[in-house]
Amino acid sequence: MDKETGVGMRAGHDGPGGDAVDGVGGGDEGRGGCDGRDGRDGLGERGSRARTWARRVGAASGRVLLASVGVLSSVQAQPQVVRPVAIGTMGTVESIGSVGVVPADEPAADPVSGCAPWPLAAARPGEVARPLPLALEPVLRLAACRAVAWRRAGVELQAAQAQRDQARAAYWPQWSVATSRTRIAGVDAGSQERSVSGRWTVLDFGARAAAVRAGEQGIQAAEAERQARWLQALASTVDLYADALAADGRLTAARANVDSARTAERVAAQRQRGGAASLGETLQAQRARSQAALELTRAGAARERALHALALALGLPASAALQLDAAAALDEAMPPSGPGTATPTTPTTPATPATPAGLPLAEHPQRRAAEARQMQAQDRLAAARAERWGAVQIDGSLSRVKDSAGGYSSRTVGLSWSLPLLDGGLGASRQREAEAQVEAARLDAEQAARGLRQQRLLQQTALDGEREALQESARLLAAAEQAWDVVQERFRLGVSSYTELLATQDALAAARLQRAGAQAEWLRARWQLALAGGLPLPEGLMRP
């Protein structure tokens, strides 16, 4: 930019002032910008107003970039190209020509869920910002953070804490203030009364202590249920990611199948021109290429649907462009072949035991939540039994009455024991209800333990099957590719028929699709078993 343009820019964040380069004047220390006052024909009074506005906005936001452009007498300012700002990658100011990009050290949290937005990669000048590759672990954390069920569990935890506080409040005396005023109609007389009364329960035969214990168990159950819903949200996101990964792999396989079909069509056309093949073989090659193109179109549509579902789970618009980091996801969960052996598809992957220790069943959040609910029901039963003995209370009041005669004051203090004798069976029915809740909670805990054992067994069986399927799909794909190379060369030399070439091409296409599906299903089985407690989870995903 010419120095005579006098274009000035001032950043709203802290930092050292810039130098006067290309007509951009150096800003004050700590204000990290430039206002163009050192260039010729500067902004003058208009620039001063712009600088004042920049300081106000910069002090409020801390990450705002303002550009002040003045119409100069000698040279007109050049048009500027806007560069997309990278979401979640804010840091220092980058300047390219007349363009400034202000990234963020940490992404702004969502005002509703409190979750950070997904970072977008910075684009070159004039390009649209592209997304970063979606690695599995940050996708799981972000989608689970935005899950409504997990956020609702946080609200339920707050409600449980409030219920515990209500139970604790019963230990304190209760005070109340009352005032009243009476006037007799037709008579110029009346009275006014003000009173303060209090009641303190000094003995309740363990009812309050049982209620507090029930509140504490409710908090423990709510915390465990919140963690269980976190794991459930992770499991749902794993399914979405595996579906998207499978769709992405099938799209890649479909593209490779189209390339193979085009190669076969080109070879068939060459053989027809040379008189070594008939028109029927060329037409079959064209049909195979059209069929591969149709499958490619369907695979692309399936991939878009899967990515849209994943984008909505991440809190992004359904039309957001996403890119899966399939290589990183599969490398993290590549199956071992057993101690001392390496995986056929990744020879460099170190071998690990096939079933490393995971989370014990007794420590699983679903199990802990069910047991806490059972203890809470028992404490509520204890409170219901204690209520049948009533409570010993101290009552006191202080009142002041003013009337036409002058008024008077009164003070009362009493000790009372309220014992329910005839309540129509209310106390007994409450006790029977609490006993039924204890039995229901015990059955829920038993069902939770049984369900976790069954789920872990099924997931372990699925993982063993997908491990073998993944290894067999690798062998199948390698054999199909080798057969394709051999038959393709034989067909080019005229010693093989197009029927054999077409069958080999179909086998290669099926092997590619099976390989893509096997990788996604292995990833799904591996993470589902880990979320069920059968395998260790990364430390950052075990708890929200």
C-alpha positions as CSV (number, residue, x, y, z in Angstrom):
1,M,0.0,0.0,0.0
2,D,1.3,3.5,-0.9
3,K,2.4,5.6,2.0
4,E,0.2,8.5,0.7
5,T,-3.0,6.6,1.1
6,G,-2.8,7.2,4.8
7,V,-4.9,4.2,5.8
8,G,-4.8,3.6,9.5
9,M,-5.7,0.6,11.6
10,R,-5.9,0.2,15.4
11,A,-6.3,-3.1,17.2
12,G,-8.4,-3.2,20.3
13,H,-6.2,-5.7,22.3
14,D,-3.2,-5.1,24.4
15,G,0.2,-5.3,22.8
16,P,3.2,-3.2,21.7
17,G,2.6,-0.4,19.2
18,G,3.5,-1.0,15.5
19,D,6.0,0.8,13.4
20,A,5.1,3.4,10.8
21,V,5.3,1.2,7.7
22,D,3.5,1.9,4.3
23,G,1.8,5.0,5.7
24,V,0.6,3.2,8.8
25,G,1.7,5.1,11.9
26,G,3.0,3.4,15.1
27,G,0.4,3.2,17.9
28,D,1.0,3.9,21.6
29,E,2.7,1.3,23.7
30,G,0.1,-1.1,25.1
31,R,-2.5,-0.3,22.4
32,G,-0.9,-2.3,19.6
33,G,-2.4,-0.5,16.6
34,C,-1.8,2.3,14.1
35,D,-3.9,5.3,13.2
36,G,-2.2,6.7,10.1
37,R,-1.2,10.0,11.7
38,D,2.4,9.6,10.5
39,G,1.4,9.3,6.8
40,R,0.7,12.2,4.5
41,D,-2.7,13.8,4.4
42,G,-3.8,11.8,7.4
43,L,-7.3,11.4,8.7
44,G,-7.1,14.6,10.8
45,E,-10.2,15.3,12.9
46,R,-12.0,12.3,11.4
47,G,-9.2,10.0,12.4
48,S,-9.2,11.4,15.9
49,R,-12.9,10.5,16.3
50,A,-12.2,7.0,14.9
51,R,-9.3,6.5,17.3
52,T,-11.5,7.5,20.3
53,W,-14.2,5.0,19.1
54,A,-11.6,2.3,18.6
55,R,-10.3,2.7,22.2
56,R,-13.9,2.4,23.6
57,V,-14.8,-0.6,21.6
58,G,-11.4,-2.2,22.2
59,A,-11.6,-1.8,25.9
60,A,-15.0,-3.4,25.9
61,S,-14.3,-6.5,23.8
62,G,-10.6,-7.0,23.9
63,R,-10.5,-8.7,20.5
64,V,-11.9,-6.2,18.1
65,L,-10.1,-4.9,15.0
66,L,-11.1,-1.6,13.6
67,A,-10.0,-0.1,10.3
68,S,-10.3,3.7,9.7
69,V,-10.1,4.6,6.1
70,G,-10.0,8.3,5.0
71,V,-10.6,9.8,1.6
72,L,-7.3,11.5,0.7
73,S,-6.6,14.4,-1.5
74,S,-3.8,12.8,-3.6
75,V,-4.3,9.0,-3.8
76,Q,-7.5,7.0,-3.3
77,A,-7.3,4.0,-1.0
78,Q,-7.1,0.6,-2.7
79,P,-10.0,-1.9,-2.2
80,Q,-9.5,-4.4,0.6
81,V,-10.0,-8.2,0.5
82,V,-11.7,-9.6,3.6
83,R,-10.1,-12.7,5.0
84,P,-12.3,-14.9,7.1
85,V,-11.6,-14.9,10.8
86,A,-10.7,-18.3,12.2
87,I,-13.1,-19.3,15.0
88,G,-11.3,-20.6,18.0
89,T,-7.8,-19.8,16.7
90,M,-7.5,-16.2,18.0
91,G,-4.1,-15.0,19.1
92,T,-1.9,-12.2,17.7
93,V,-2.8,-10.0,14.8
94,E,-1.8,-11.2,11.4
95,S,-1.6,-8.6,8.6
96,I,-1.6,-9.5,4.9
97,G,-1.5,-6.4,2.8
98,S,-4.4,-4.3,4.1
99,V,-6.1,-7.2,5.8
100,G,-5.9,-7.9,9.6
101,V,-7.1,-11.1,11.3
102,V,-7.6,-11.2,15.0
103,P,-7.6,-14.7,16.3
104,A,-8.8,-15.8,20.0
105,D,-6.5,-17.6,22.5
106,E,-9.5,-19.6,23.7
107,P,-12.8,-19.9,21.8
108,A,-15.8,-18.1,23.2
109,A,-18.1,-20.4,25.1
110,D,-21.7,-21.1,24.0
111,P,-24.0,-18.9,26.2
112,V,-26.5,-21.8,26.5
113,S,-24.5,-24.9,26.9
114,G,-21.2,-23.4,28.1
115,C,-19.3,-25.4,25.5
116,A,-16.6,-24.0,23.3
117,P,-17.4,-23.8,19.5
118,W,-15.7,-26.0,17.1
119,P,-12.5,-24.3,15.7
120,L,-12.4,-23.5,12.0
121,A,-9.1,-23.4,10.1
122,A,-7.9,-20.0,8.8
123,A,-8.2,-19.6,5.1
124,R,-6.0,-17.8,2.6
125,P,-7.0,-14.3,1.4
126,G,-10.3,-14.5,-0.5
127,E,-11.0,-18.1,0.5
128,V,-13.7,-19.4,2.8
129,A,-12.6,-20.7,6.2
130,R,-12.3,-24.5,6.1
131,P,-12.9,-26.8,9.0
132,L,-10.1,-28.6,10.8
133,P,-10.0,-32.4,10.6
134,L,-12.5,-33.8,13.1
135,A,-10.5,-36.0,15.5
136,L,-12.7,-38.4,17.5
137,E,-11.8,-37.4,21.0
138,P,-12.6,-33.6,20.8
139,V,-15.7,-34.4,18.8
140,L,-16.9,-36.7,21.6
141,R,-16.2,-34.1,24.3
142,L,-17.9,-31.3,22.4
143,A,-21.0,-33.3,21.3
144,A,-21.4,-34.7,24.8
145,C,-21.1,-31.3,26.3
146,R,-23.9,-30.1,24.1
147,A,-26.2,-33.1,24.8
148,V,-29.5,-32.0,26.4
149,A,-29.7,-35.1,28.6
150,W,-26.3,-34.3,30.2
151,R,-27.1,-30.7,30.7
152,R,-30.5,-31.6,32.2
153,A,-28.6,-33.9,34.6
154,G,-26.7,-30.9,35.8
155,V,-30.0,-29.1,36.6
156,E,-31.2,-32.3,38.4
157,L,-28.0,-32.2,40.5
158,Q,-28.7,-28.6,41.5
159,A,-32.3,-29.7,42.5
160,A,-30.8,-32.5,44.7
161,Q,-28.5,-30.1,46.4
162,A,-31.5,-27.8,47.1
163,Q,-33.4,-30.7,48.6
164,R,-30.5,-31.5,50.9
165,D,-30.3,-27.9,52.0
166,Q,-34.1,-28.0,52.8
167,A,-33.5,-31.0,55.0
168,R,-30.7,-29.2,56.8
169,A,-32.9,-26.1,57.4
170,A,-35.2,-28.2,59.6
171,Y,-32.5,-28.0,62.4
172,W,-32.8,-24.3,62.7
173,P,-35.6,-22.4,64.5
174,Q,-38.4,-20.9,62.4
175,W,-39.4,-17.3,63.1
176,S,-42.3,-15.4,61.8
177,V,-43.6,-11.8,62.1
178,A,-47.3,-10.8,62.0
179,T,-49.2,-7.6,62.2
180,S,-52.9,-6.9,62.2
181,R,-55.2,-3.9,62.5
182,T,-58.9,-3.9,63.4
183,R,-61.5,-1.2,63.4
184,I,-65.2,-1.3,64.6
185,A,-67.6,0.2,62.1
186,G,-69.4,3.2,63.3
187,V,-67.2,3.5,66.4
188,D,-64.1,5.5,66.5
189,A,-62.1,2.7,68.1
190,G,-59.9,-0.1,67.0
191,S,-56.7,-2.0,67.8
192,Q,-53.4,-2.8,66.3
193,E,-51.4,-5.9,67.1
194,R,-47.8,-6.8,66.2
195,S,-46.2,-10.2,67.1
196,V,-43.1,-12.3,66.7
197,S,-43.3,-16.0,67.1
198,G,-40.8,-18.9,66.8
199,R,-40.7,-22.7,66.9
200,W,-37.7,-24.9,67.3
201,T,-37.8,-28.7,67.0
202,V,-35.4,-30.0,69.6
203,L,-36.2,-33.8,69.2
204,D,-37.7,-35.6,66.3
205,F,-36.4,-39.2,67.0
206,G,-34.1,-39.2,63.9
207,A,-36.5,-37.9,61.3
208,R,-34.4,-34.9,60.4
209,A,-31.1,-36.9,60.3
210,A,-32.7,-39.4,58.0
211,A,-33.9,-36.7,55.7
212,V,-30.4,-35.1,55.5
213,R,-28.9,-38.5,54.8
214,A,-31.5,-39.1,52.1
215,G,-30.5,-35.7,50.6
216,E,-26.9,-36.6,50.6
217,Q,-27.6,-39.9,48.9
218,G,-29.7,-38.0,46.4
219,I,-26.7,-35.8,45.5
220,Q,-24.5,-38.8,45.1
221,A,-27.1,-40.4,42.8
222,A,-27.5,-37.3,40.8
223,E,-23.8,-36.9,40.3
224,A,-23.5,-40.6,39.2
225,E,-26.5,-40.2,36.9
226,R,-24.9,-37.1,35.4
227,Q,-21.7,-39.0,34.6
228,A,-23.8,-41.9,33.3
229,R,-25.6,-39.5,30.9
230,W,-22.2,-38.2,29.9
231,L,-21.1,-41.7,28.9
232,Q,-24.4,-42.2,27.1
233,A,-23.9,-39.0,25.1
234,L,-20.4,-40.2,24.2
235,A,-21.8,-43.5,23.0
236,S,-24.4,-41.7,20.9
237,T,-21.7,-39.5,19.4
238,V,-19.5,-42.6,18.7
239,D,-22.4,-44.0,16.7
240,L,-22.7,-40.8,14.7
241,Y,-19.0,-40.6,14.1
242,A,-18.7,-44.3,13.1
243,D,-21.6,-43.8,10.6
244,A,-19.9,-40.7,9.2
245,L,-16.6,-42.5,9.0
246,A,-18.2,-45.5,7.2
247,A,-20.0,-43.2,4.8
248,D,-16.7,-41.4,4.2
249,G,-14.9,-44.6,3.6
250,R,-17.6,-45.9,1.2
251,L,-17.3,-42.6,-0.7
252,T,-13.6,-43.1,-1.1
253,A,-14.1,-46.7,-2.2
254,A,-16.8,-45.6,-4.7
255,R,-14.4,-43.1,-6.2
256,A,-11.7,-45.7,-6.6
257,N,-14.4,-48.0,-8.1
258,V,-15.2,-45.3,-10.7
259,D,-11.5,-45.0,-11.6
260,S,-11.2,-48.8,-12.0
261,A,-14.4,-48.8,-14.2
262,R,-13.0,-46.0,-16.3
263,T,-9.7,-47.9,-16.8
264,A,-11.6,-51.0,-17.8
265,E,-13.7,-49.0,-20.2
266,R,-10.7,-47.4,-21.8
267,V,-8.9,-50.7,-22.2
268,A,-12.1,-52.3,-23.8
269,A,-12.4,-49.4,-26.2
270,Q,-8.7,-49.8,-27.2
271,R,-9.2,-53.5,-27.8
272,Q,-12.3,-52.8,-29.9
273,R,-10.4,-50.4,-32.0
274,G,-7.7,-53.0,-32.5
275,G,-10.3,-55.6,-33.4
276,A,-9.6,-57.8,-30.3
277,A,-12.9,-57.1,-28.6
278,S,-16.5,-56.8,-29.6
279,L,-18.9,-53.9,-29.3
280,G,-20.7,-55.9,-26.5
281,E,-17.7,-55.8,-24.3
282,T,-17.3,-52.1,-24.7
283,L,-21.0,-51.6,-23.9
284,Q,-20.6,-53.8,-20.8
285,A,-17.7,-51.6,-19.8
286,Q,-19.8,-48.5,-20.2
287,R,-22.6,-50.0,-18.2
288,A,-20.1,-50.9,-15.4
289,R,-18.7,-47.4,-15.4
290,S,-22.3,-45.9,-15.2
291,Q,-23.1,-48.3,-12.4
292,A,-20.0,-47.2,-10.5
293,A,-20.9,-43.5,-11.1
294,L,-24.4,-44.2,-9.7
295,E,-23.0,-45.8,-6.6
296,L,-20.7,-42.8,-6.2
297,T,-23.6,-40.5,-6.2
298,R,-25.4,-42.5,-3.6
299,A,-22.3,-42.7,-1.5
300,G,-21.9,-39.0,-1.6
301,A,-25.5,-38.4,-0.5
302,A,-25.1,-40.9,2.3
303,R,-22.0,-39.1,3.5
304,E,-23.7,-35.8,3.5
305,R,-26.6,-37.2,5.6
306,A,-24.1,-38.7,8.1
307,L,-22.1,-35.4,8.3
308,H,-25.3,-33.4,8.8
309,A,-26.3,-35.5,11.7
310,L,-22.8,-35.2,13.2
311,A,-22.8,-31.4,12.7
312,L,-26.2,-31.0,14.5
313,A,-24.8,-33.1,17.4
314,L,-21.8,-30.7,17.6
315,G,-24.2,-27.7,17.7
316,L,-23.2,-26.6,14.2
317,P,-25.6,-25.8,11.2
318,A,-26.5,-28.9,9.2
319,S,-24.9,-27.3,6.2
320,A,-21.5,-26.9,7.9
321,A,-18.6,-28.5,6.0
322,L,-16.9,-31.1,8.1
323,Q,-13.8,-33.2,7.5
324,L,-13.2,-36.4,9.4
325,D,-9.7,-37.3,10.6
326,A,-10.2,-41.0,9.8
327,A,-6.5,-41.8,10.0
328,A,-6.1,-40.5,13.5
329,A,-9.3,-42.2,14.7
330,L,-8.3,-45.6,13.3
331,D,-4.7,-45.3,14.6
332,E,-5.9,-44.7,18.1
333,A,-8.2,-47.8,18.1
334,M,-6.3,-50.2,15.8
335,P,-6.9,-53.7,17.0
336,P,-3.9,-55.8,18.2
337,S,-3.4,-59.3,16.8
338,G,-2.3,-60.6,20.2
339,P,0.8,-60.4,22.4
340,G,3.9,-60.4,20.3
341,T,2.3,-59.9,17.0
342,A,1.5,-56.8,14.9
343,T,-1.7,-55.7,13.1
344,P,-1.5,-56.7,9.4
345,T,-2.7,-53.2,8.2
346,T,-0.4,-51.3,10.5
347,P,2.8,-53.2,11.1
348,T,4.3,-50.4,13.2
349,T,1.5,-50.5,15.8
350,P,2.8,-51.9,19.0
351,A,1.0,-55.0,20.2
352,T,-1.1,-54.7,23.4
353,P,-3.2,-57.2,25.3
354,A,-6.5,-57.9,23.6
355,T,-8.6,-57.1,26.7
356,P,-6.9,-54.5,28.9
357,A,-8.5,-53.8,32.3
358,G,-11.3,-51.2,32.2
359,L,-13.7,-49.8,34.8
360,P,-14.9,-52.3,37.4
361,L,-18.7,-52.9,37.4
362,A,-19.1,-51.7,40.9
363,E,-17.6,-48.3,40.0
364,H,-19.7,-47.8,36.8
365,P,-21.8,-44.6,37.2
366,Q,-25.0,-46.5,36.5
367,R,-24.3,-49.0,39.2
368,R,-23.3,-46.3,41.7
369,A,-26.4,-44.2,40.9
370,A,-28.7,-47.2,41.4
371,E,-27.1,-48.1,44.7
372,A,-27.3,-44.4,45.9
373,R,-31.0,-44.4,45.0
374,Q,-31.4,-47.6,47.1
375,M,-29.7,-46.0,50.1
376,Q,-31.8,-42.9,49.6
377,A,-35.0,-45.0,49.7
378,Q,-33.8,-46.7,52.9
379,D,-33.2,-43.3,54.6
380,R,-36.6,-42.1,53.5
381,L,-38.1,-45.2,55.1
382,A,-36.3,-44.4,58.3
383,A,-37.7,-40.8,58.2
384,A,-41.2,-42.1,57.7
385,R,-40.9,-44.5,60.7
386,A,-39.5,-41.7,62.9
387,E,-42.4,-39.3,62.0
388,R,-44.9,-41.7,63.7
389,W,-43.3,-40.6,67.1
390,G,-43.9,-37.0,66.5
391,A,-41.6,-34.2,67.6
392,V,-40.7,-32.2,70.7
393,Q,-40.8,-28.5,70.0
394,I,-40.2,-25.2,71.9
395,D,-42.7,-22.5,71.0
396,G,-42.4,-18.9,71.9
397,S,-44.1,-15.6,71.0
398,L,-43.9,-11.9,71.8
399,S,-46.9,-9.7,71.0
400,R,-47.9,-6.0,71.5
401,V,-51.5,-4.8,71.2
402,K,-52.5,-1.1,71.0
403,D,-56.1,0.0,71.5
404,S,-58.1,2.9,72.9
405,A,-57.4,1.8,76.4
406,G,-53.6,2.0,75.8
407,G,-52.7,-1.5,75.0
408,Y,-50.7,-4.3,76.6
409,S,-47.9,-6.8,75.8
410,S,-47.6,-10.6,76.2
411,R,-44.9,-13.2,76.2
412,T,-45.3,-16.9,75.9
413,V,-42.8,-19.9,76.0
414,G,-43.9,-23.5,75.9
415,L,-42.6,-27.0,75.4
416,S,-44.8,-29.4,73.5
417,W,-44.7,-32.9,72.2
418,S,-47.0,-33.5,69.2
419,L,-47.7,-37.2,68.8
420,P,-50.0,-38.4,66.1
421,L,-52.5,-40.8,67.5
422,L,-55.4,-40.9,65.1
423,D,-54.5,-39.8,61.5
424,G,-56.7,-42.0,59.5
425,G,-53.9,-44.4,58.6
426,L,-51.8,-41.6,56.9
427,G,-48.6,-42.5,58.8
428,A,-48.9,-46.2,58.1
429,S,-49.6,-45.6,54.4
430,R,-46.5,-43.4,54.1
431,Q,-44.4,-46.1,55.7
432,R,-45.8,-48.8,53.3
433,E,-45.0,-46.5,50.4
434,A,-41.4,-46.0,51.6
435,E,-41.0,-49.8,52.0
436,A,-42.2,-50.3,48.5
437,Q,-39.8,-47.7,47.2
438,V,-37.0,-49.5,49.0
439,E,-37.8,-52.7,47.3
440,A,-38.2,-51.0,43.9
441,A,-34.8,-49.3,44.3
442,R,-33.2,-52.7,45.2
443,L,-34.7,-54.2,42.0
444,D,-33.4,-51.3,40.0
445,A,-29.9,-51.7,41.4
446,E,-30.1,-55.4,40.6
447,Q,-31.3,-54.7,37.1
448,A,-28.5,-52.1,36.6
449,A,-25.8,-54.6,37.6
450,R,-27.3,-57.3,35.4
451,G,-27.6,-54.9,32.4
452,L,-24.1,-53.7,32.8
453,R,-22.7,-57.3,32.8
454,Q,-24.8,-58.2,29.8
455,Q,-23.8,-55.0,27.9
456,R,-20.2,-55.6,28.6
457,L,-20.4,-59.2,27.5
458,L,-22.1,-58.3,24.3
459,Q,-19.7,-55.5,23.5
460,Q,-16.7,-57.7,24.2
461,T,-18.2,-60.3,21.8
462,A,-18.8,-57.7,19.2
463,L,-15.3,-56.3,19.5
464,D,-13.8,-59.8,19.1
465,G,-15.8,-60.3,15.9
466,E,-15.0,-56.9,14.5
467,R,-11.3,-57.5,15.2
468,E,-11.3,-60.6,13.1
469,A,-13.5,-58.9,10.4
470,L,-11.1,-56.0,10.2
471,Q,-8.1,-58.3,9.7
472,E,-9.9,-60.4,7.2
473,S,-11.1,-57.3,5.3
474,A,-7.4,-56.2,5.0
475,R,-6.4,-59.6,3.5
476,L,-9.5,-59.6,1.2
477,L,-8.7,-56.1,-0.1
478,A,-5.0,-57.0,-0.7
479,A,-6.0,-60.2,-2.6
480,A,-8.6,-58.3,-4.6
481,E,-6.2,-55.6,-5.6
482,Q,-3.6,-58.1,-6.6
483,A,-6.2,-60.1,-8.7
484,W,-7.3,-56.8,-10.3
485,D,-3.8,-56.0,-11.4
486,V,-3.2,-59.4,-12.9
487,V,-6.5,-59.7,-14.7
488,Q,-6.3,-56.2,-16.0
489,E,-2.9,-56.9,-17.5
490,R,-4.2,-60.2,-19.0
491,F,-7.1,-58.4,-20.5
492,R,-4.9,-55.8,-22.0
493,L,-2.8,-58.5,-23.6
494,G,-5.9,-60.3,-24.9
495,V,-5.5,-63.5,-22.9
496,S,-8.5,-62.8,-20.6
497,S,-12.1,-62.2,-21.3
498,Y,-14.1,-59.1,-20.3
499,T,-16.3,-61.3,-18.2
500,E,-13.4,-62.2,-16.0
501,L,-12.3,-58.6,-15.8
502,L,-15.8,-57.5,-14.8
503,A,-16.1,-60.2,-12.1
504,T,-12.7,-59.1,-10.7
505,Q,-13.7,-55.5,-10.8
506,D,-16.9,-56.2,-8.9
507,A,-14.9,-58.2,-6.3
508,L,-12.5,-55.3,-5.9
509,A,-15.4,-52.9,-5.4
510,A,-17.0,-55.1,-2.8
511,A,-13.7,-55.6,-1.0
512,R,-13.2,-51.8,-0.8
513,L,-16.6,-51.2,0.6
514,Q,-16.2,-54.1,3.1
515,R,-12.9,-52.6,4.2
516,A,-14.5,-49.2,4.8
517,G,-17.4,-50.8,6.8
518,A,-15.1,-53.0,8.8
519,Q,-12.9,-50.0,9.9
520,A,-16.0,-48.1,11.1
521,E,-17.5,-51.0,12.8
522,W,-14.3,-51.8,14.6
523,L,-14.1,-48.2,15.8
524,R,-17.6,-48.4,17.0
525,A,-17.2,-51.7,18.9
526,R,-13.9,-50.5,20.4
527,W,-15.4,-47.3,21.9
528,Q,-18.7,-48.8,22.9
529,L,-16.9,-51.4,24.9
530,A,-14.7,-48.7,26.5
531,L,-17.8,-46.6,27.4
532,A,-19.4,-49.8,28.9
533,G,-16.4,-50.0,31.2
534,G,-14.7,-52.9,29.5
535,L,-11.7,-50.9,28.3
536,P,-9.9,-47.9,29.7
537,L,-11.0,-44.5,28.5
538,P,-8.8,-41.4,28.0
539,E,-8.6,-39.4,31.2
540,G,-10.3,-36.4,29.6
541,L,-13.4,-38.3,28.6
542,M,-14.1,-40.4,31.7
543,R,-15.6,-37.4,33.5
544,P,-17.2,-34.2,32.2
